[in-house]
Every structure is written in structure tokens, then in C-alpha cells.
Amino acid sequence: MLSAIRNIVLGVIDFFHRPFSRWIDVQTFRYLACGGSNTVLDVLIYFIAYNYIFDKQAIQVAGITITPYIAAFIVSFFISFPLGFALSKYIVFPHSNLGGRIQLFRYAVLVSMCIFLNYIFLKIFVEWCGFYPTPSKVLTTAVVAVFSYISQRNFTFKVKPSSEEEPLIP
């Protein structure tokens, strides 16, 4: 069942890649398609949670007040994080030979770094450079997406060299 879903998703993404294949390789296109789709879903879930589930009202959890925008972020994160990991693991970087737990840990570290980078870049662009918030968010997203792609390709989902090679003995 999962391989059938994977094949359908790959078929759709690769179909749309054909017109752009001269300018962008298939892995980068898959990353953009999966990451872009996951981002759109994340924003949609955030919007629904903020406006309709929490109705723009703070909630109480174990005696702690959580603002509606943070509560909506938590809801959207708990959906977009595992979906983003699955898309990266099975669609964008399927050739990685690292263990699944290692990939998940590295993905969590990377996502944490991306959240931190979003915060830092937004602070820099809005408060220090005086840019408007929305263009700052767009610029921040572009910078963090490039960092994320490079990190996922070279760290989170990298392909380890095979152990079949003879070790060098001095």
C-alpha cells in the first residue's frame, strides 16, 4: 500500500518535473514539491486551528495558558513534522542508507535549527534592517529552505560509503 502511494506521488511530481528538467535536477524538484506542499499544508492547518479550533482564544493545559497562535503552531507542527520527514525519507532522499532512527534524530535536530534560524533572520530583517515583516518572512524562508536542502542531502539523509571498501592500512 505504502509503495503504491509512493509510486503515485513520484509519478505526479516527476510528470511536473519534465518541463523544468533542463534547469533543475529531479531531486531538487522533488524537494521543492514536497517541501512546498508540506509548507502549504502546515499554513492551512495553522489557519484552521487558530481561527476555528481555538477560535482565537487562549487555552489552559495543566494550569498553563497557551496563546492561540502558539497552540495552532503546536497542532500544525505535530502534523507537518512527521509528514515532512516521511516525504524527505521516501520521496526526496530514498537512497540514503542511514538507519531510520538516525535519520529521524537528525531531521529533528535540523528542524530545530530551522526554527531557530527563522527566528534569528526575522529579527535581523525586521528589527535591524527595517524590512516589512512579510517580505522578511519570504526572504527568511528562501534562506532557510536552501540551508535545509543542503543539510538534508549532506547530513540527515546522506548516503554512507559502502563498508565493502578495503580499509587503508599504513
Secondary structure, 3 states (H helix, E strand, C coil): CHHHHHHHHHHHHHHHHHHHCCCCCHHHHHHHHHHHHHHHHHHHHHHHHHHHHCCCCCEEECCEEECHHHHHHHHHHHHHHHHHHHHHHHHHCCCCCCCHHHHHHHHHHHHHHHHHHHHHHHHHHHHHCCCCHHHHHHHHHHHHHHHHHHHHHHHHCCCCCCCCCCCCCC
